[in-house]
Amino acid sequence: MDPSFEYVFPAIRGIQAGREFYVSMCPLRLLPKLFLFNEAELVPELRAQRLLNRARLPEIARYIGENRDSYVFSPITASVDADVRFAAASNGNQQGMIGSLHIPMSARFIINDGQHRRAAIEMALRDCPELADESIAVVFFLDRGLERCQQMFADLNRYAIRPSRSLSVLYDHRDDKARLAKLVLEQLSDFKALVEMEKSSLSAGSKKLFTLSALCTATTALVANLELRDEEDNTVVAFWHEVYGQMPEWRSVRKGEMTAGAFRQQYLHAHGVVLHALGRVGNTLLQQHERNWRGKLNSLRKVDWRRSHPSWEGRATLGGNVSKSFQNVILTTNLIKAHLGLALSPEEQRLEDALTRGEHAA
């Protein structure tokens, strides 16, 4: 290709590790044309990126389409294997850091970070062509060979730690189940005092009983397949208010009469597996006992929640250790339902029969 043909990007020049790099904006319509990804046939040691996981793309593309006025993406990071030219603007900008980046059209761009964003944007453009003139930030590094590109990928992901699920729930204002879980805590201050808002696991010395992510999971089970319409918020809050009222030990921890650590050691209803099971039980109550579900919850006081009670082995505990696998959640649900006089669903009955026979259900 004629070297006189160039891509020209408005850019800001910076220095990292003694090397120049450039930050620019790229129209979304150009992403699929500039940043190609055709390394699927190469063995890992000859690639500079992980293989594209196409199963992730529809969800990311849907996120863009459903949040046209609020979606946000972090920059794409790419290496350029060509001799680029930076022309500083002649307007007296500080140290000539602002200008235009000239890249030959024969250059090859390797994405070091952001391949799934790029592919999902390409997918979203098919359904939302009006996105074409919107832009995404791109950070350009000069390509120093495959080894350098692979090291960049490793370095960019070295400290990339996903936020805890509890923190994601706390900061998520789009997901309706996250909103419901936070609404419960907003209106039930005593219950909120028992919930860890940021972490998704509790340390031995934690003063909390549950995590926000566990409450969100339980609330999701509570409203599954329900059509509560305008009453949903009130019903969800009312349900957890009633459950809290049937748990005197929770209130003892809240008042400081018992430490959370001691409570977790002795009782099962200090663990997420029971909270999740209570959400499933509540779902059945709201579907089958819409008028008197509150009265049914009174029987929760009769449940022996001690971890040492033999009825929990194989359900909420395995070898004395608490298990929160989905199978154990269902078997825990079954025992609570038995105390409340509720019928089991076909799935619950299947697992109950397998437990009775001493089998491990698949």
N, C-alpha and C positions, 0 to 999 in steps of 0.2 A: 504494500500500500504506500502511496506517495507520502513521504514523511512530512510534506507541507500541510497535510490535513491533520487537524488537531481537535481534541476536546478542550474547551476552555471553561474552567470552573472558577467562579469567584471564591477566594479562599483566604484563610488566615494561616500564616506560617508559625510553627512552633518548634521547640527543640526538646527532645527527650533522649537521654543517654548520649548526648553529643551529636545526634542525628536530626535532620530536619523531618518534620511531618506536617501535614496540611489538613485543615478542617474546612469542609465545604457543604453545600446543600445540593442534593440531586433530585430533580423532579421524579415522581414515582413512575411515570411512563418510561423513563430511561433505564430504570433498574434492570428489567429483564434483558435489555439489549446490551448493557455494559457488563453486568456481572453474570457471566455464564457459569453453570456448574455441570461439568460433564466428566467428573472423576470417578464415577461409580465403578468403572471397570478396573481401577487401579487397586493394588494391594495397599493395606494401611500405611506401610512404611514409605510409599511413594506419593501419598496424599498429604495435603496440608490442612485437612478438615475431616470431621466425622462424616459418615454417609448421611445423606438427607433422609430424615424420617418423614415420609410423606403422610403418615397417619396423623401427624401433628398439624398439617397445613390447614385442613378445613376449619378446625377450631380457631386458629389464629385469623384466618380470612373472615370467619363469621364474626369474630370480635370487632374487626374493622367495620364491617357492614352494619352491625347492630349499634355501633357507637360512633356514627359518622361525625358527630360534633364534639366528641371527647376522647377518641382513641389517642394513644401516645406510644411512641417507639423510641428506644434508645438508638444511638448511632450505629451504623454499619461500619466495621473496620475492614479495610482492604489493603492489599499490597499491590504495587504497580511495578511490572518488570520492564521499565523503559526509562530512558533519560528524560526526565521532566524538566520544565523550565518555569520558574516562578518570577513573574513580573510585578514588582512592588508598585502600588499606586503612587502617583506623583502628587499626593495631596498632603504631604507632610505627616503621614500617620507614624506613630511611634515605632522607630527602629525598622521601618519598612516591613511590618508584619502583615499588613493587609494588601491584597493585590489579586492577581489572577494566576491560576495554575494551568499551564499548557501541557497536555498529555497527548502524545502521538496516537492516532487512531489504530496503529498497529500494536499498541500496548495490550498486555493481558492483565486482567484484574483477578486477583485471588482473594476471596472473602476469608478473612481470619476469624471474624465473629459477626454473625447475623444472617447466615445462609437461610435459616427457616423464615426469618422476617422477609427476606427478599423473595422467596418462593411464595409465601402467603400473600404478599402484596401483589405479585403477578396474578395469583388466583382471584384476589378481591377485585382487581381491575376489570376482570371479565364481567362481573356482576355490577360493578359501580364504576363505569368509565369516567365519571366526573371526578374521580380521585386523581386522574392523570396529572393535573397541574399542581397537586400538593407535593410536598417535598419531605425528604428525610435527611438527617445529617449523615455525612460520610467522613470518616477519618482515613486519609491516605498515608500509607507508609511506603517507602521505596523498597522494592523487592530485593532481598540480599541472597536469594537462592532458597531451595526447598528446606534446608535445615533451619534457616532463619524463620521461614513461614511456619514451620512446625513448632518452633520454639515460641513464636508469638501466640499461636493457638493455645499452647500449654500455659503460657504466662497469663493470657487474658482470662483463662478459666480457673487458674490456680486458686484464687481467692473468691470465686463467684459462688457464694453460699446462698441458697434460697432462703427467703424469710420463713420463719415458723408458720405453720398453718394458722395458729391463733392470731398472729400479727396480720396475716393476710385477711382473715375474717374481719378483724378490727378495722382495717383500712379499706375494706371492700364496700363501696356504696352502690354497686350495681346488683349484686347477687341478693335475691329476695330472702333466701334462708339465712344469710349472714345478717341481713337487716333485722329479721325476726329475733335471732339470738341476742343481738345487741339491744333490741327493744325490751326483751325480757329483763335484762340486767338494768336497763335504764329505769324500769318501773318497779323492780323488786330489789331495793338497795341491800336488804339483808342477804339475799341470795348472791348478789354481785360481790359481796365481801368474801365469798368463798371461791370465787372464780379467778384464775390466773389469766390475764388479758393478753399477754405477749408470748409466753412460752407454750409449747405443745407437749411438754412433759414436766412432771413435778419432781423436784429434788426431795431427798429424804427430809430436809429441814423446812420445806415449804409450809407456809401457813394456810395455803389454799387446798381445796378438795378436788376441784375440777378445773379443766382448761376451757377457754372459750371455744377452741376447736371441737372439744368433746360435746359441749352444749350445742354447737351448731349441728354436729352430726345427729344428736338426739332430736333436735328440733326438726331437722330434715325428715327423720323417720316419723315424727309426730304428724306432720302435715302431708305425708306422701299420699297422692291420689285423692286428696280431699278437696272439695269445692266449698270453701268457707266464705268466699267472696269478701264483702266488706267487714264481716265479723272475724276474719282470720286473726288480725292482730290481738283483739280482745280475748279470743278463745285461747290462743297460744300463751299469752301472759297469764290468763286465769288457770290454765292447766298447770303450769310450773308453780304458780302460787299455791295451788291445792297440794301438789306433791311436796313442796317445801313444808307445808303445814303438817304433813303426815310423817315428817322425819325429825323427831325431837333431838336426835344425835347431831344433825346438821346445826340445829339452833344452839346446842351445847358448844360446838366448835366456834360458832359465830360469837358467842358470849365469852369465850375464853375459858369455859369450864372444862374443856378437853382439848388437847393439842391435836392439830390436824394429822401429825405424824403418827401419834398413838391410835387415832381413829382409823387411819388407813391400814395399820397393822392388824387391827382387830375385826374390822367390818368391811363388807363388800360394797355397801351402798356409798362408799367413799371413792369408788372407782368408775371410770368411764364406761365399762361394760354394763354396769347396772343403769347408768344414766341413759345409754343407748337403748337398753331393753325397756326402760320406762317410756321412752319415746314411742317405741313400737306398741307397747301396751296402750298408751294414750291414743294412738291411731285407731286401734280396734274399738276403744271406748267411744270415740267421737263418731265412728261409723255405725256402731251397733247399739249404743246407749246414749244417743244424743241428748236426751232429757235428764237422765239421772247419772251421768258419768262422774259427777262430783261425789255422790254417795258411794259409788263403787270404790273410789280411791281410799275410803276409810279403812278398807281391809289391808292396806299397806302397813298399818301399825302392827298387824299380826304376824308379819313376815319376820323370821329369825334371820337377821342379816350377818350373823357372826361367820367369819371365814372358816372357822373350825367346824361348823355344822355340816354333817356328812351329805346333806341333800345338795350342796353346791358342787361337790366334787364331780368332775366331768361336765359341769355346766359353766359356772363362772371361774372355776379353778381346775387346774390340771396338776396333779401331784402337789397340791397345796399352793401353787403359784397362780395368781390371777391371769386369766387369758382373755384378750379382747378380740379374738378372731370372730368372724361373722357367724360361724357355726356356734361358738360359745355365747354370742349375743342372743341368738335364737333360742338356745336351750335355757338361758337365763330368763328370757321372755316367757318361755313355757311355764316355768315354775311360778313366776309372778302371776301369770294368768290363772294358774290353778288356785292360788290364794284368793283371786278376785272373782272366781267363778266364770271365767271367759273361755269360750271355745277356741281351739287351735285352728290355724289355717292349714291347708294341705301340706305346705312346705314345713311348717312347724311340727305337724303330726308325723311326717316322715322322719325327721331328725329325732323326735321323741321315741318313736318305735325303734330306731337304730340304737339309741342310748339304752333302751330297756333290754335289747338283745345283746348289749355289750359290744356293739360294732362301732367303727369309726366311719361316720357318713362321709361321702366324698363331697 
